[in-house]
Amino acid sequence: MSPDVLVRPGECHVWTARAVSVSPGLEALLDAPERRVFASFLREPDRALYLTAHALRRLVLAEALDRDPAALVFAAGPHGKPYVEDDPVEFSLTHSGERVAVAVTSGTPVGVDVERVTELAELPLPVLSERERAVFDRVPEPDRAAAFTSYWVRKEAVLKATGEGLRVDPARLTVSAADRPAELLGWRGRDAARREGGRRDDSQRAAGQREAVQPHPPVRLYDLDAGEGYRGAVALLGPAHRIVRHDGGGVLHRPRRAAG
Ligand SMILES: CC(C)(COP(=O)(O)OP(=O)(O)OC[C@H]1O[C@@H](n2cnc3c(N)ncnc32)[C@H](O)[C@@H]1OP(=O)(O)O)[C@@H](O)C(=O)NCCC(=O)NCCS
């Protein structure tokens, strides 16, 4: 591992970046399946976003593992969660609008999600639990889109950490409201749930709840500042971690040897 970006136990390193222009140097990092997806995008902004996300993922993992970025081989779990074929490193990738983020830990399952706040206040599918709905219904109109996006990224981060993605109905999870620190408050129907004591917030009070219910291993949620007009969250399955932020733009523009 490189000494400047050593991902130590108890740390979660997160790189965020804006989509960069398509460049042959970054394209050369992609493998054949990535190139096929890249080539399938018709719009330039979509191509740039995909390339930025997948090049950044390769560059930061290569640095953390002291490997050649172009030589990393990715595979996917049963619901699509990617992993490096011959290394137990845990990571997660997200791309939305013009932003990408990559999170890496030394072995704790991690999920990261960034979404652009759009004028759409809600998605046309059930996302909020009853407890969240009781709080969200009181959010003033100008704040609703951002508040809804906060719920969404917190839930998606958790479901990306477990690897289940949207195979799990997001309305089964209850997370804290947008104006509260990110926290998983409950997960309806989750096995091996245990109670974590005492903390209450508006959404719990509204539903008459006294305790947060945590699955095992516990889910740690952190807000991620992804820039103006975006909301982001990081979820970890295990003990609390220190979140270490990096400038992904710096990594993407750093001079390096030509791949291959
Ligand atoms: C994972 C999922 C939540 C991603 O949501 P999203 O907000 O659209 O996209 P994001 O940019 O945040 O994340 C996409 C990345 O997550 C990763 N990913 C994909 N499936 C994943 C999973 N099950 N768990 C963790 N990460 C996953 C991939 O790296 C993907 O990037 P890529 O497609 O460019 O390779 C969603 O696509 C999903 O649940 N997929 C699996 C189930 C499915 O296909 N359901 C159909 C829709 S109901």
The ligand as an SDF file (V2000), in Angstrom:
LIG
                    3D

 48 50  0  0  0  0  0  0  0  0999 V2000
  -27.0180   -0.5150   -6.5990 C   0  0  0  0  0  0  0  0  0  0  0  0
  -28.1140    0.4830   -6.8790 C   0  0  0  0  0  0  0  0  0  0  0  0
  -28.7730    0.8150   -5.5700 C   0  0  0  0  0  0  0  0  0  0  0  0
  -27.3890    1.6700   -7.5410 C   0  0  0  0  0  0  0  0  0  0  0  0
  -28.1240    2.8250   -7.5390 O   0  0  0  0  0  0  0  0  0  0  0  0
  -27.8970    4.1540   -8.3880 P   0  0  0  0  0  0  0  0  0  0  0  0
  -28.1870    5.2870   -7.4770 O   0  0  0  0  0  0  0  0  0  0  0  0
  -28.6670    4.0340   -9.6280 O   0  0  0  0  0  0  0  0  0  0  0  0
  -26.4010    4.2390   -8.8460 O   0  0  0  0  0  0  0  0  0  0  0  0
  -25.0490    4.6770   -8.1140 P   0  0  0  0  0  0  0  0  0  0  0  0
  -24.3210    5.5190   -9.0720 O   0  0  0  0  0  0  0  0  0  0  0  0
  -25.2290    5.2260   -6.7480 O   0  0  0  0  0  0  0  0  0  0  0  0
  -24.2930    3.2870   -7.9510 O   0  0  0  0  0  0  0  0  0  0  0  0
  -24.0040    2.5340   -9.0690 C   0  0  0  0  0  0  0  0  0  0  0  0
  -22.8300    1.6440   -8.7340 C   0  0  0  0  0  0  0  0  0  0  0  0
  -23.1140    0.8440   -7.5800 O   0  0  0  0  0  0  0  0  0  0  0  0
  -22.4340   -0.4020   -7.7290 C   0  0  0  0  0  0  0  0  0  0  0  0
  -23.4300   -1.4460   -7.4990 N   0  0  0  0  0  0  0  0  0  0  0  0
  -24.2640   -2.0590   -8.3710 C   0  0  0  0  0  0  0  0  0  0  0  0
  -25.0290   -2.9610   -7.7210 N   0  0  0  0  0  0  0  0  0  0  0  0
  -24.6690   -2.9110   -6.4220 C   0  0  0  0  0  0  0  0  0  0  0  0
  -25.0910   -3.5920   -5.2600 C   0  0  0  0  0  0  0  0  0  0  0  0
  -26.0430   -4.5200   -5.2950 N   0  0  0  0  0  0  0  0  0  0  0  0
  -24.5220   -3.2800   -4.0830 N   0  0  0  0  0  0  0  0  0  0  0  0
  -23.5410   -2.3480   -4.0150 C   0  0  0  0  0  0  0  0  0  0  0  0
  -23.0860   -1.6520   -5.0840 N   0  0  0  0  0  0  0  0  0  0  0  0
  -23.6610   -1.9470   -6.2710 C   0  0  0  0  0  0  0  0  0  0  0  0
  -21.7880   -0.4280   -9.1180 C   0  0  0  0  0  0  0  0  0  0  0  0
  -20.4380   -0.0570   -8.9520 O   0  0  0  0  0  0  0  0  0  0  0  0
  -22.5360    0.6660   -9.8330 C   0  0  0  0  0  0  0  0  0  0  0  0
  -21.7580    1.3290  -10.7840 O   0  0  0  0  0  0  0  0  0  0  0  0
  -21.7630    0.8800  -12.3260 P   0  0  0  0  0  0  0  0  0  0  0  0
  -23.1460    0.4540  -12.6580 O   0  0  0  0  0  0  0  0  0  0  0  0
  -21.3280    2.0940  -13.0780 O   0  0  0  0  0  0  0  0  0  0  0  0
  -20.7790   -0.2270  -12.3940 O   0  0  0  0  0  0  0  0  0  0  0  0
  -29.1950   -0.0530   -7.8110 C   0  0  0  0  0  0  0  0  0  0  0  0
  -28.8060    0.0590   -9.1340 O   0  0  0  0  0  0  0  0  0  0  0  0
  -29.5050   -1.5310   -7.5530 C   0  0  0  0  0  0  0  0  0  0  0  0
  -30.0610   -1.8710   -6.5390 O   0  0  0  0  0  0  0  0  0  0  0  0
  -29.1580   -2.4130   -8.4600 N   0  0  0  0  0  0  0  0  0  0  0  0
  -29.2900   -3.8690   -8.2410 C   0  0  0  0  0  0  0  0  0  0  0  0
  -30.7020   -4.3730   -8.3090 C   0  0  0  0  0  0  0  0  0  0  0  0
  -31.3950   -3.9880   -9.5670 C   0  0  0  0  0  0  0  0  0  0  0  0
  -30.8360   -3.9960  -10.6510 O   0  0  0  0  0  0  0  0  0  0  0  0
  -32.6560   -3.6670   -9.4520 N   0  0  0  0  0  0  0  0  0  0  0  0
  -33.4040   -3.1790  -10.5350 C   0  0  0  0  0  0  0  0  0  0  0  0
  -34.0430   -1.8780  -10.1560 C   0  0  0  0  0  0  0  0  0  0  0  0
  -35.3850   -2.1710   -9.0040 S   0  0  0  0  0  0  0  0  0  0  0  0
  1  2  1  0
  2  3  1  0
  2  4  1  0
  2 36  1  0
  4  5  1  0
  5  6  1  0
  6  7  2  0
  6  8  1  0
  6  9  1  0
  9 10  1  0
 10 11  2  0
 10 12  1  0
 10 13  1  0
 13 14  1  0
 14 15  1  0
 15 16  1  0
 15 30  1  0
 16 17  1  0
 17 18  1  0
 17 28  1  0
 18 19  1  0
 18 27  1  0
 19 20  2  0
 20 21  1  0
 21 22  1  0
 21 27  2  0
 22 23  1  0
 22 24  2  0
 24 25  1  0
 25 26  2  0
 26 27  1  0
 28 29  1  0
 28 30  1  0
 30 31  1  0
 31 32  1  0
 32 33  2  0
 32 34  1  0
 32 35  1  0
 36 37  1  0
 36 38  1  0
 38 39  2  0
 38 40  1  0
 40 41  1  0
 41 42  1  0
 42 43  1  0
 43 44  2  0
 43 45  1  0
 45 46  1  0
 46 47  1  0
 47 48  1  0
M  END
$$$$
